[in-house]
């Protein structure tokens, strides 16, 4: 005959096994969800960046010229040129979002560097004086938060650029020289 204590013990063990299986399933599902989210962010980023609208906005922003902050605001400010100001803010917001993805570990700075290289660096370097002056004049305390994720992305991409240059010189240049030699082409001049 089955003892009541034995039945109770078996039910406790079954409950413990059920909890362990549920915890394992939850951990596995969470990991898969994170991986799928990274893929979705990356795909969304690629679709946004390669859109005609974003390309046109980048070209328009690249052609902007000014002498100082006040000149910029006269030519492209929200009151004088709302369309240009909107393009400016959308582009900065785009790179700030990418900086957030890098900060949160959903996208690596190395991946961004391999996709776009100099583009976000050039954007930050061109508009840094405007952003910093805008922060100083109009941002509420504590100052420094406006497009800070874009600024952090800029510095992360500088690190990636230096890694890429070192790797290019140490690994890729000799490989390319061997390929050129095998094809009977002139050697690459040395990099200094």
C-alpha positions in Angstrom: 0.0 0.0 0.0 1.2 3.5 -0.8 2.0 5.7 2.1 0.6 9.2 2.3 4.0 10.6 3.1 5.5 9.0 0.0 2.7 10.6 -2.2 3.3 14.0 -0.6 7.0 13.7 -1.2 6.5 12.7 -4.8 4.2 15.7 -5.3 6.8 18.1 -3.9 9.5 16.7 -6.2 7.1 17.0 -9.2 6.4 20.6 -8.2 10.1 21.4 -7.9 10.9 19.8 -11.3 8.0 21.8 -12.8 9.4 25.1 -11.4 12.9 24.2 -12.7 11.5 23.5 -16.2 9.6 26.7 -16.2 12.7 28.7 -15.1 14.7 27.1 -17.8 12.1 27.8 -20.4 11.8 31.4 -19.3 15.6 31.9 -19.5 15.7 30.3 -23.0 12.8 32.5 -24.2 14.3 35.6 -22.8 17.6 34.9 -24.6 15.8 34.3 -27.9 13.7 37.4 -27.5 16.8 39.5 -26.9 18.5 38.0 -30.0 15.4 38.6 -32.1 15.2 42.2 -30.8 18.8 42.8 -31.9 18.0 41.5 -35.4 14.9 43.6 -35.6 16.7 46.8 -34.5 19.5 46.1 -37.0 17.1 45.5 -39.9 15.0 48.5 -39.0 18.2 50.6 -38.8 19.3 49.5 -42.3 15.9 50.2 -43.8 15.8 53.7 -42.2 19.3 54.6 -43.3 18.9 53.4 -46.9 15.6 55.2 -47.4 15.5 57.9 -50.1 14.3 60.4 -47.5 17.2 59.8 -45.2 19.7 60.0 -48.1 18.2 63.3 -49.3 18.3 64.6 -45.8 21.9 63.7 -45.4 22.8 65.4 -48.7 20.9 68.5 -47.7 22.6 68.7 -44.4 26.0 68.2 -45.9 25.5 71.2 -48.1 24.6 73.5 -45.2 27.2 76.3 -44.7 27.5 78.9 -41.9 30.1 80.9 -40.0 28.9 80.7 -36.4 26.0 79.6 -34.3 24.0 82.9 -34.9 24.5 82.6 -38.6 23.3 79.0 -38.5 20.2 79.9 -36.6 19.5 82.8 -39.0 19.8 80.4 -42.0 18.5 77.1 -40.6 16.8 77.9 -37.3 13.3 76.8 -36.4 11.8 80.2 -36.9 13.6 81.1 -40.1 13.8 77.8 -41.9 11.5 75.2 -40.2 12.1 72.6 -43.0 15.9 72.7 -42.7 15.6 72.7 -38.9 13.4 69.6 -39.0 15.9 67.8 -41.3 18.7 68.8 -38.9 16.8 67.5 -35.9 15.7 64.3 -37.6 19.3 63.4 -38.6 20.7 64.1 -35.2 17.9 62.1 -33.6 18.7 59.2 -36.0 22.3 59.1 -34.8 21.3 59.6 -31.2 19.0 56.5 -31.5 22.0 54.5 -32.9 24.1 55.7 -30.0 21.3 54.5 -27.6 21.4 51.0 -29.3 25.2 50.9 -28.9 25.0 52.1 -25.3 22.4 49.4 -24.5 24.4 46.7 -26.2 21.8 46.0 -29.0 24.2 47.1 -31.7 28.0 47.2 -31.6 30.1 50.2 -32.5 32.2 47.9 -34.6 29.1 46.9 -36.7 28.2 50.6 -37.1 31.7 51.4 -38.2 31.8 48.6 -40.7 28.4 49.8 -42.2 28.9 53.5 -42.2 32.5 54.3 -41.3 33.1 58.1 -41.5 29.4 59.2 -42.0 28.4 59.6 -38.3 31.9 60.9 -37.5 31.6 63.6 -40.2 28.1 64.5 -39.0 29.2 65.0 -35.4 32.3 66.9 -36.4 30.4 69.2 -38.6 27.5 69.9 -36.2 29.4 69.7 -32.9 29.9 73.4 -32.5 26.1 74.0 -33.1 25.1 71.3 -30.7 27.4 72.5 -28.0 26.4 76.1 -28.4 22.7 75.1 -28.4 23.3 73.2 -25.2 25.0 76.2 -23.6 22.3 78.7 -24.6 19.0 76.8 -24.5 19.3 73.5 -22.6 17.9 73.3 -19.1 20.1 72.2 -16.3 21.9 69.8 -16.1 23.4 70.8 -19.4 25.0 68.2 -21.8 22.1 65.9 -22.4 21.1 67.1 -25.9 22.2 64.4 -28.3 24.6 63.0 -25.7 24.0 59.5 -27.2 25.2 60.7 -30.5 28.3 62.2 -28.9 29.0 59.0 -27.1 28.6 57.1 -30.4 31.1 59.5 -31.9 33.8 58.6 -29.4 33.0 54.8 -29.6 33.4 55.1 -33.4 36.7 56.9 -33.0 37.9 53.8 -31.0 36.6 51.5 -33.7 38.3 53.6 -36.4 41.7 53.2 -34.7 41.1 49.4 -34.4 40.2 49.2 -38.0 43.3 51.2 -39.1 45.6 49.0 -37.1 44.0 45.9 -38.4 44.1 47.2 -42.0 47.8 48.0 -41.8 48.8 44.8 -40.0 46.6 42.2 -41.6 44.8 43.5 -44.8 47.6 45.4 -46.5 49.9 42.3 -46.6 47.0 40.1 -47.8 46.2 42.6 -50.6 49.9 42.8 -51.5 49.9 39.0 -51.9 46.7 39.1 -54.1 48.2 41.9 -56.2 51.4 39.9 -56.7 49.5 36.8 -57.6 47.6 38.7 -60.2 50.8 40.3 -61.6 49.8 43.9 -60.5 52.2 46.5 -59.2 52.8 46.4 -55.4 50.9 48.8 -53.1 53.0 51.7 -51.9 53.9 51.3 -48.2 51.7 53.0 -45.6 53.3 55.1 -42.9 
